[in-house]
């Protein structure tokens, strides 16, 4: 009996197509403006479809890995990370807006 062919793993195919990466060492979340800033830098370097970001694993557990097709693009992004200081920017603050109540209890102020 023939086994059915498995569908390709699109994540793994993307990582194979973009073998070079830049490391961004940071455990805390980014502010939305900072996230947009590094994504815009990656777009300028490789175009909107020319990069792919994943959380680091194993030895790079505290990193965000930004994959590129060429070593020159990865080096340019690594230089931008160092020059922009994005790894040391402050984390987002606590939410200061109104909190929704539960089961119709209304809105509360913090």
C-alpha positions as CSV (number, residue, x, y, z in Angstrom):
1,X,0.0,0.0,0.0
2,X,1.4,3.3,-1.0
3,X,1.8,6.0,1.6
4,X,0.2,9.4,0.8
5,X,2.7,12.1,0.0
6,X,3.1,14.6,2.8
7,X,2.6,18.3,2.1
8,X,5.7,20.5,2.3
9,X,6.5,22.3,5.5
10,X,6.3,26.0,4.3
11,X,8.2,27.3,7.4
12,X,11.2,24.9,6.7
13,X,11.1,25.8,3.0
14,X,11.3,29.5,3.8
15,X,14.2,29.0,6.2
16,X,16.1,27.0,3.5
17,X,15.5,29.8,0.9
18,X,16.8,32.4,3.4
19,X,19.9,30.8,5.0
20,X,21.7,33.9,6.4
21,X,20.4,35.7,9.5
22,X,21.0,38.6,11.8
23,X,20.6,38.2,15.6
24,X,18.6,40.6,17.7
25,X,19.2,39.8,21.3
26,X,16.2,40.7,23.4
27,X,13.8,38.8,25.7
28,X,11.3,41.5,26.4
29,X,8.6,42.5,23.9
30,X,9.1,45.5,21.6
31,X,6.9,48.6,21.6
32,X,4.8,48.8,18.4
33,X,6.9,51.7,17.1
34,X,10.1,49.8,17.7
35,X,8.7,46.7,15.9
36,X,7.6,48.8,13.0
37,X,11.1,50.4,13.0
38,X,13.1,47.1,12.6
39,X,10.6,45.7,10.1
40,X,10.9,48.9,8.0
41,X,14.7,48.5,8.1
42,X,14.4,44.8,7.0
43,X,12.1,46.0,4.1
44,X,14.6,48.6,3.0
45,X,17.5,46.1,3.1
46,X,15.8,43.1,1.3
47,X,12.3,44.2,0.2
48,X,9.0,43.1,1.9
49,X,9.3,39.5,0.7
50,X,13.0,39.1,1.1
51,X,13.2,38.4,4.9
52,X,11.6,36.2,7.5
53,X,11.8,36.5,11.3
54,X,11.6,33.7,13.9
55,X,12.2,33.3,17.5
56,X,15.6,31.8,18.3
57,X,15.9,28.3,19.5
58,X,18.5,26.2,21.3
59,X,21.7,28.3,21.5
60,X,19.8,31.5,20.4
61,X,16.9,31.2,22.7
62,X,17.0,34.9,23.8
63,X,17.2,36.2,20.2
64,X,15.0,37.1,17.3
65,X,16.5,35.7,14.1
66,X,15.9,37.7,10.9
67,X,16.6,35.5,7.9
68,X,17.9,36.9,4.5
69,X,18.9,35.4,1.2
70,X,22.4,36.8,1.1
71,X,25.1,37.3,3.7
72,X,25.4,41.0,2.7
73,X,21.8,41.6,3.6
74,X,22.2,39.9,6.9
75,X,25.4,41.9,7.7
76,X,23.6,45.1,6.7
77,X,20.7,44.3,9.1
78,X,23.2,43.4,11.9
79,X,24.9,46.8,11.4
80,X,21.5,48.5,11.6
81,X,20.7,46.7,14.8
82,X,23.9,47.8,16.4
83,X,23.7,51.4,15.2
84,X,20.0,51.9,16.0
85,X,20.4,50.4,19.5
86,X,17.1,48.7,19.2
87,X,18.1,45.9,21.6
88,X,18.4,48.3,24.5
89,X,15.2,50.4,23.8
90,X,12.7,50.6,26.7
91,X,9.9,48.0,26.9
92,X,6.3,49.0,26.6
93,X,4.7,50.4,29.7
94,X,1.7,49.0,31.5
95,X,-1.7,49.7,29.9
96,X,-3.3,52.9,31.5
97,X,-6.7,52.9,29.8
98,X,-10.1,51.8,31.1
99,X,-10.6,48.2,32.0
100,X,-13.7,46.4,30.9
101,X,-15.8,44.8,33.6
102,X,-16.9,41.2,33.8
103,X,-20.5,40.1,33.4
104,X,-21.9,43.5,32.9
105,X,-20.1,45.1,35.9
106,X,-19.3,48.1,33.8
107,X,-16.1,49.9,33.1
108,X,-13.5,50.6,35.8
109,X,-10.7,53.1,35.9
110,X,-7.2,52.1,36.7
